Every structure is written in C-alpha cells, then in structure tokens.
Amino acid sequence: MTLRVGFLGRLFLTFLAVSLTSLGMILAYSSHVVRTNDIEELTLALLSRNRLVAERVAPLMESPNVAALDQLVKQLGQEAGVRITLMRPDGTVTADSEGDPARMDNHLDRPEVAQALSSGVGRVVRPSRTLDKDMVYTALPLWHGGRRVGVARLALPLDSVDHIVRQITMGVGGAALGVVLAAALLSLWASRRILAPLEEIRHGAQRLAQGEKAILLEHSRWPPEFIQLAASLNRMAHDLAERLRQVERLETIRRDFVANVSHELKTPIHAIRGGVEALADGDLPENAGRFLDILHRQSQRLETIVDDLLFLSRLEAEEEKRLALETVRIAELLEFAMADCRLRAQAKHIQLELDCPAELTAVLNPHLVEQAMVNLIDNAVKYSGEHTQVTVGGAKAPGGLALWVADQGPGISPEHLERLFERFYRVDKARSRQMGGTGLGLAIVKHIAQAHGGSAAVESRVNEGSTFTIRLPGRVLGQG
C-alpha cells in the first residue's frame, strides 16, 4: 500500500504541476493579449484627441504670450483628462498641462517626438521621465501657414489598463484554479479506483510467479483473468524494453555508419585533392603520369564506394517488398559468377572449382544471388595466396538452398567473425584498401540473403581458410 500511495502522490503532483504550469502560461498569454488590445484602443483614442488639440493650438504656437498658451494647455488637459505637452520644432517645451515648461528639459530626443517629426505620427509606450510611471504617448507635428511650428504630444498613464488586466486575470485565474484543483482531486480519486485492482494484480502475479497459485486463487478477491492480464502487461513491458534496446542498437549502428562513410570517402578525396594540387602547382611533366594514375585510381575507388552504397540502399528497399523470383539452375548461376572472377584468379594461379549438381534448381532472384556469389568469390581470390584453390558450391539444405565459397587463405580470427558482415568492417584495414575493397561487399551479401528471407554466415580457422555460406529458404529441386 505504501508503494501505491507514493505512486499516486507522484501522479497527483505531476498532474497538478502540469496543470498549474499550463494555467500560468494561459493566464500570462491572456493578460498580454488583453493588455495589448487595451493599449491599442487607448492609443487610437489618444490620437483622436491629439488631432483636436493640434488644430486648436497650432495658430497660437508663434504667439509671444507663452504664459497664456501654457494656461490654455493646462485647461485643455484638465478637460480632456490627459497630459498635453507643446514644444517647438527644436524640442524646447513651451507649454505643459502638468508641469512647469521652464523646468523641463529638451524633448527632441523623446521617441514619440522623433517619430512625429520623421513620419508624421508618433506613438510609444514607455516610462515617463518626469512622472516616473508607464505612459502611452502620441505626438503630431503642428502646422500653420504651411510651416511646421511645433509638436503636440498627449499622454495617458497605463494605470487604468493595468488595473483592468489585473481584475480580469484574478477573476479568470481564480475560476481556472478552482477547476484545476477540482480536476486534480477527481483524477486522484479515479486513479485510486483504477490502480487499486491493478496493484493487487501485480502482487498476485508476483506470487503466481513464485508458485503460489493455489493461495492466490483462494484468497484473492480478483478472478484469474486479472492475473493473466497482469502477466500479459508484464510481457508487454518486457517487449517494449527489448524494442527500446533495439532502437538504441540501431542508433549506435547509424552513428558508426556515418562515421565510417565519412572516413572511407575522406581517403580518396584527400588523394584526389593532393594530386590536383600537385598538378596545379606545375609539377610537370616528369610526375604527371604518376599523379594522373593516382587521380584515376582514387576516382574509381570513390565511384565504387558510392555504387556499393546505392546498391545497399536499393537492397534495403527490396527487403520490404516482394522480390522478382525465377526458377534458376544453380550450377549455371555459379558458373557465371566464377567467370566474372576467373581472370583475377588466373593472375594469382588460383584454381576455381565448382561443386554443384547440374540438375539442382531453386526459385530466387538470379541477378542478386549472382552478385552475392561474385562478392564472395572475389574476396576469396583477393585474400588467398598464389597456387591455392577456391571452391564454389551449391546444395540442397534443410528448408532450402545452401551456397558457399571455401578458400585456402590465411583465415580469420574468432574475434572478427561476429562483425564481419557489418558495413565497412575490415579485419586488416590497410591491406583491404590496398586491394581495392570498399568494406561493403559482405554487407551486400548479407542484405541479398535477407532480401530472400535467408541468412549469411562464415566459418574460419586461422591458417586453414574460410567458408562463407548463404542459406536461402524455399523450394529446391534436384539432388544436393
């Protein structure tokens, strides 16, 4: 019960925190919208009054009786309920409804005055330097006889607006807070009703797992169906955790893949750039052939990497849809794959041997499977010593077809076998690059097998050779 109360308490506090945070954000936004709208309406009303004042005082701006003008402004300001300030074009204050013009500093640097002089209308919300409170200011230039004779500025404090906003916020906030608290209490009550049986189911499932089935069914007031439900929930949680671990593994693979692609592409790109820079520096003619050979080989390597990556991308897409399958004579398919590698094998005096019944047939995608076998045979030839043998075979296997390539090469250490089919994974990186490998050949083999619903595997012993096998499910005819 203690655990359940703690969980409910955390659930209640979480719900309350989220609700109060949301309420605070809504109230803040609502207050901002209300305040902005009220300020806009107040500014428009102030501009209308400003135009009336401007029409009345503009003819008097050049009058020598400054005291009479100041008295008129104080009267107009009291009647309109606003602060009125008149100033000359240079910013000198000549009249103010709430202060002594002689004691006021120059107003040419006030934002609303600058706007009025530059664009014809000034409107600003800012603190008043004289009254030390937030004010809404509007300013209009004064024209008389075709000349600008001054600026009329009207101002109103924001006290009334802020008071209205506070009243609205407090009213709406109080009501909303009541609703949130009521909803929180209701959710707490509902959670107790829901979690009480589930908590007992959890304890019952634990006891069931410990072999107390008889006691559980005898003393529990919950039927066996609930126990099964709890067990199902536990299995679902286990499956979810396993999927999360798979996602983490995939993310790790993705990061490694990006890093490997960057590294693999960087090598030929740097070599090409170095050759181009050397040629650009005029390192000719004696070294031209060598640099051009570097450019040719590295551009071919770059093209091969890109082609293999695109091929892998297409394979992954094929795994999600139906492959185009044909009934194929396996011996002929293997002969075609061997023919593609025969010249490279002859250059090292390596003998290619076929071990496959002539009548063996299977349903598969011949182009993809031939490509996979070419990759395996090519690898075997690359890493085998001279005057050795590479055997290419096919046979009927439990559940389908087995294809293999066995070599007499140096073999592979056990610690490398598990990762051998990963993209860009190499046992000997330097040697593999020297031989022109991209590090993607075995990954392509694996994906071709998976596209058929099959798998790829390797068996190897150091100094004894390696055997790579592709297993493809499906209907196979003939003896194997």
SVG drawing of the C-alpha trace seen along z (x, -y; Angstrom):
<svg xmlns="http://www.w3.org/2000/svg" viewBox="-15 -88 75 124">
<polyline fill="none" stroke="black" stroke-width="0.4" points="0.0,0.0 2.9,-2.3 4.3,-2.0 0.8,-2.6 0.3,-5.8 3.7,-7.0 3.0,-6.4 -0.4,-8.1 1.2,-11.0 3.7,-11.4 1.0,-11.1 -1.1,-13.7 1.7,-16.1 2.8,-15.7 -0.8,-16.3 -1.0,-19.3 2.3,-20.8 1.5,-20.3 -2.0,-21.9 -0.7,-24.8 2.1,-25.5 -0.4,-25.3 -2.7,-27.6 0.1,-30.1 1.0,-30.1 -2.6,-30.6 -3.1,-33.5 0.2,-35.1 -0.8,-34.9 -4.4,-36.1 -3.1,-39.1 -0.7,-40.0 -3.4,-39.9 -5.9,-41.9 -3.2,-44.5 -2.1,-44.8 -5.7,-45.3 -6.5,-47.9 -3.3,-49.8 -4.1,-49.8 -7.6,-51.2 -6.2,-53.8 -3.6,-54.9 -6.2,-55.4 -8.4,-57.4 -5.5,-59.5 -4.5,-60.2 -8.1,-61.4 -7.8,-63.9 -4.3,-64.8 -5.7,-65.9 -8.3,-68.1 -5.7,-69.7 -3.3,-70.3 -6.0,-72.1 -6.7,-74.4 -3.2,-75.3 -1.3,-75.4 -2.3,-79.0 -1.0,-80.1 2.4,-78.5 4.1,-81.7 2.2,-84.0 4.6,-85.9 2.2,-85.3 3.7,-82.0 2.1,-82.2 -1.4,-82.4 -0.6,-79.3 0.6,-77.4 -2.6,-78.3 -4.7,-77.1 -2.9,-73.8 -3.4,-73.3 -7.2,-73.9 -7.4,-71.6 -5.5,-68.9 -7.8,-69.1 -11.0,-69.0 -9.7,-66.0 -8.2,-64.1 -4.8,-63.8 -1.4,-65.3 -0.6,-67.8 2.9,-69.0 3.6,-71.5 7.2,-72.1 8.9,-74.0 10.5,-72.1 13.8,-72.2 12.3,-70.3 12.0,-73.2 8.9,-72.8 6.6,-75.9 3.6,-74.5 2.7,-71.5 -0.6,-70.7 1.0,-69.1 4.4,-70.8 6.4,-74.0 7.8,-74.3 10.7,-76.3 11.9,-73.4 11.5,-70.8 14.5,-69.6 14.6,-69.5 12.2,-66.8 13.7,-66.4 15.2,-63.0 11.9,-61.5 11.0,-58.6 7.4,-59.8 8.7,-63.2 11.3,-61.8 8.7,-59.6 6.3,-62.6 9.0,-64.7 10.2,-61.9 6.9,-60.2 4.1,-62.5 2.8,-60.4 4.4,-59.3 3.1,-56.5 5.1,-55.0 4.5,-53.1 7.3,-53.9 8.0,-55.2 7.7,-58.9 11.0,-60.6 9.0,-63.4 6.2,-61.4 8.1,-58.1 5.2,-55.9 4.3,-53.9 2.5,-56.1 1.0,-55.9 2.4,-58.8 1.1,-60.1 2.7,-63.1 1.7,-65.1 3.6,-67.9 1.9,-71.3 1.5,-73.1 0.5,-76.7 0.8,-78.8 2.5,-75.9 5.2,-75.8 5.9,-73.3 5.7,-75.4 6.0,-72.7 4.8,-69.3 1.8,-68.5 2.2,-65.5 -0.6,-63.8 0.0,-61.2 -2.1,-58.9 -0.9,-56.7 -1.4,-52.9 -2.7,-52.6 -6.3,-52.1 -5.3,-49.5 -3.1,-47.5 -6.0,-47.7 -8.4,-46.2 -5.9,-43.5 -5.3,-42.6 -9.0,-42.3 -9.6,-40.1 -6.5,-37.9 -7.6,-37.5 -11.2,-36.6 -10.3,-34.2 -7.3,-32.8 -9.4,-32.1 -12.1,-30.3 -9.5,-28.3 -7.5,-27.4 -10.7,-26.1 -11.4,-24.0 -7.8,-22.7 -8.0,-21.7 -11.3,-20.0 -10.0,-18.1 -6.8,-17.1 -8.9,-15.8 -11.2,-14.0 -8.1,-12.4 -6.7,-11.4 -10.0,-9.6 -10.2,-8.0 -6.6,-6.9 -7.2,-5.2 -10.2,-3.4 -8.2,-2.2 -4.9,-1.4 -6.2,0.4 -7.1,3.6 -4.0,3.3 -1.8,3.1 -3.3,6.3 -3.0,7.9 0.7,7.0 1.2,8.6 -0.8,11.6 1.3,12.0 4.5,11.9 3.1,14.6 1.9,16.6 5.5,16.5 6.7,17.9 4.4,20.9 1.6,19.7 -1.2,20.3 -3.5,22.1 -3.1,19.4 -3.6,16.7 -6.8,18.0 -8.2,19.0 -7.6,15.7 -7.6,13.1 -10.9,11.3 -9.8,10.9 -10.6,13.5 -7.8,15.5 -8.5,13.4 -6.9,10.4 -3.9,12.4 -3.5,13.3 -3.9,9.7 -1.1,8.7 1.1,11.4 0.3,10.0 1.2,6.5 4.5,7.7 5.2,9.4 4.3,6.2 6.6,4.2 9.4,6.7 8.8,6.5 8.8,2.7 12.1,2.7 13.5,5.0 12.4,2.8 13.9,-0.2 17.2,1.7 16.9,2.5 16.3,-1.2 19.5,-2.1 21.4,0.5 20.1,-0.8 21.1,-4.4 24.6,-3.1 24.8,-1.4 23.7,-4.6 26.3,-6.7 29.0,-4.2 27.8,-4.0 28.0,-7.8 31.5,-7.9 32.7,-5.0 31.3,-6.6 33.0,-9.9 36.3,-8.1 36.1,-5.9 35.2,-8.9 37.8,-11.1 40.8,-8.9 40.1,-9.0 39.0,-12.6 42.3,-13.7 44.3,-11.7 42.5,-13.3 42.9,-16.8 46.6,-16.2 47.1,-15.1 45.1,-18.0 47.1,-20.5 50.4,-19.0 49.4,-19.3 48.1,-22.8 51.5,-23.7 53.1,-22.8 54.8,-19.6 55.1,-18.5 56.0,-16.8 58.0,-14.1 55.4,-13.4 52.3,-13.9 51.8,-10.2 52.1,-9.3 49.6,-12.0 47.1,-11.1 47.3,-7.5 46.5,-8.5 43.6,-10.5 42.3,-7.7 42.6,-5.0 41.1,-7.1 38.2,-8.4 37.5,-4.8 37.5,-3.9 35.2,-6.8 32.8,-5.7 32.9,-2.1 32.1,-3.2 29.2,-5.3 27.9,-2.5 28.0,0.0 26.2,-2.4 23.5,-2.9 23.2,0.8 22.8,1.4 20.1,-1.3 18.2,0.5 18.6,3.8 17.2,2.5 14.2,1.2 13.8,4.7 13.7,6.3 10.4,4.5 8.7,5.7 8.4,8.8 11.5,9.8 11.2,10.8 11.9,14.5 12.7,17.1 13.4,20.8 17.2,21.0 19.7,23.8 22.2,23.2 25.2,24.6 24.8,22.2 24.4,19.3 27.6,20.2 29.5,20.7 28.5,17.1 29.8,15.8 33.1,17.7 33.6,16.4 33.4,12.9 36.3,13.6 38.3,16.0 40.8,13.5 41.7,12.3 42.1,15.8 44.4,16.8 46.6,13.8 47.4,15.4 47.3,19.0 44.3,19.8 42.1,22.7 38.4,22.1 36.4,25.4 32.7,25.9 30.9,28.3 27.2,28.3 24.9,30.9 23.9,30.0 20.2,30.7 19.9,28.5 17.3,25.8 15.8,23.2 13.5,20.2 15.4,17.0 16.4,13.6 19.3,14.7 20.9,11.2 21.1,10.5 22.3,14.0 24.9,13.9 26.1,10.6 26.4,12.0 28.4,15.0 30.7,12.7 31.4,10.7 32.3,13.9 34.5,15.4 36.2,12.0 37.1,11.8 38.4,15.4 40.7,14.6 41.9,11.4 42.9,12.9 44.1,16.3 47.7,16.9 49.1,17.9 48.7,21.5 45.7,22.2 42.2,23.4 38.8,21.7 35.7,24.0 32.3,22.6 29.4,24.9 25.6,25.3 23.5,28.0 20.0,28.7 19.8,27.9 17.2,28.3 14.5,25.8 16.0,24.6 19.3,23.9 22.9,23.5 25.6,21.8 29.1,21.5 32.6,20.3 35.6,22.0 39.2,20.8 42.6,21.8 43.5,18.3 45.0,17.1 41.7,17.5 40.1,15.0 40.5,14.7 37.4,15.6 37.0,12.1 36.3,10.7 33.7,13.3 30.7,11.8 31.2,8.3 32.4,9.5 29.2,8.7 28.9,5.1 29.4,2.2 33.0,1.0 34.2,3.6 37.7,4.9 40.0,7.4 43.0,5.8 42.1,2.2 45.3,1.3 45.5,4.5 41.9,4.3 42.2,0.8 45.3,1.7 43.3,4.5 40.6,2.0 38.0,3.2 35.2,0.8 34.3,2.7 30.7,3.1 31.0,6.4 30.0,8.7 27.3,6.3 25.8,6.6 25.9,10.4 24.1,10.3 21.4,8.0 20.9,10.1 20.4,13.1 18.0,11.2 16.0,9.9 15.3,13.6 14.4,14.3 17.7,16.1 21.0,15.5 24.7,15.4 27.4,16.9 31.1,17.6 33.3,20.4 37.0,19.9 40.2,21.1 43.5,19.2 46.0,20.5 43.4,23.0 41.0,20.9 37.4,19.7 34.0,20.8 31.3,18.3 27.7,19.7 24.4,18.2 21.3,20.0 18.1,19.3 14.7,20.7 12.3,22.0 11.6,24.8 14.7,26.6 14.6,29.4 17.3,31.9 19.9,33.7 22.2,31.8"/>
</svg>
